[in-house]
Amino acid sequence: MTVESVAAFYNQTEVGQELVRQGREEGHEDTYRVLLRARFGDDPQIPLIAKRLARFSDAEAVINAIDRAEALDHLTQWTPPTEP
């Protein structure tokens, strides 16, 4: 068995799909943290807000919200238009 064959097998399972989802979410969280710091400076709320925003599937909407937010607090309750 190769690493690729094992990865292909797990990619077809619920566990594998969950790991992929978690990996994407962590990548989005890192990106959002960087964007938030660039926009609002170093604030202790940023890691928690980035984690919350990373749960949404519409990355483009999240990035637009970060860009348009007048204050960091505006993002603590924000949700994309297509998600509750």
C-alpha positions as CSV (number, residue, x, y, z in Angstrom):
1,M,0.0,0.0,0.0
2,T,1.2,3.5,-0.8
3,V,0.4,6.7,1.0
4,E,-1.6,7.8,-2.0
5,S,-3.8,4.6,-1.9
6,V,-4.4,4.9,1.8
7,A,-5.3,8.6,1.4
8,A,-7.6,7.8,-1.5
9,F,-9.3,5.1,0.6
10,Y,-9.9,7.4,3.6
11,N,-11.0,10.2,1.3
12,Q,-14.0,8.1,0.5
13,T,-15.0,7.6,4.2
14,E,-16.9,9.9,6.6
15,V,-13.8,10.2,8.7
16,G,-11.7,11.2,5.7
17,Q,-14.2,13.8,4.6
18,E,-14.3,15.2,8.2
19,L,-10.5,15.5,8.2
20,V,-10.6,17.3,4.9
21,R,-13.2,19.7,6.2
22,Q,-11.2,20.3,9.3
23,G,-8.1,21.0,7.3
24,R,-9.9,23.5,5.1
25,E,-11.4,25.2,8.1
26,E,-8.0,25.5,9.8
27,G,-6.6,27.0,6.6
28,H,-9.4,29.5,6.4
29,E,-8.9,30.3,10.0
30,D,-5.3,31.1,9.5
31,T,-6.1,33.3,6.5
32,Y,-8.8,35.2,8.3
33,R,-6.6,35.8,11.3
34,V,-4.0,37.4,9.0
35,L,-6.6,39.5,7.2
36,L,-8.2,40.6,10.5
37,R,-4.8,41.6,11.9
38,A,-3.9,43.6,8.8
39,R,-7.3,45.4,8.9
40,F,-7.7,45.9,12.7
41,G,-4.3,45.6,14.2
42,D,-3.3,43.1,17.0
43,D,-6.5,42.5,19.0
44,P,-7.0,39.7,21.5
45,Q,-10.4,38.9,20.0
46,I,-9.0,38.1,16.6
47,P,-8.2,34.4,17.0
48,L,-11.7,33.7,18.3
49,I,-13.4,35.7,15.6
50,A,-11.3,34.0,12.9
51,K,-12.2,30.6,14.3
52,R,-15.9,31.6,14.1
53,L,-15.7,32.9,10.6
54,A,-13.9,29.8,9.4
55,R,-17.0,27.7,10.1
56,F,-18.8,29.4,7.2
57,S,-18.6,27.8,3.8
58,D,-18.7,31.0,1.8
59,A,-15.1,32.2,2.0
60,E,-15.7,35.1,-0.5
61,A,-18.5,36.5,1.7
62,V,-16.3,36.3,4.8
63,I,-13.4,38.1,3.1
64,N,-15.8,40.8,1.8
65,A,-17.3,41.2,5.3
66,I,-13.8,41.6,6.8
67,D,-13.0,44.2,4.1
68,R,-16.2,46.1,4.7
69,A,-16.5,45.9,8.5
70,E,-16.1,49.3,10.1
71,A,-15.1,47.7,13.4
72,L,-13.9,44.3,14.6
73,D,-17.0,44.0,16.8
74,H,-19.2,44.0,13.7
75,L,-17.8,40.6,12.8
76,T,-18.7,38.9,16.1
77,Q,-22.3,38.4,15.1
78,W,-22.0,38.5,11.3
79,T,-23.3,35.7,9.2
80,P,-23.3,35.2,5.5
81,P,-26.6,35.9,3.7
82,T,-27.0,32.3,2.7
83,E,-26.3,30.7,6.2
84,P,-28.2,31.1,9.5
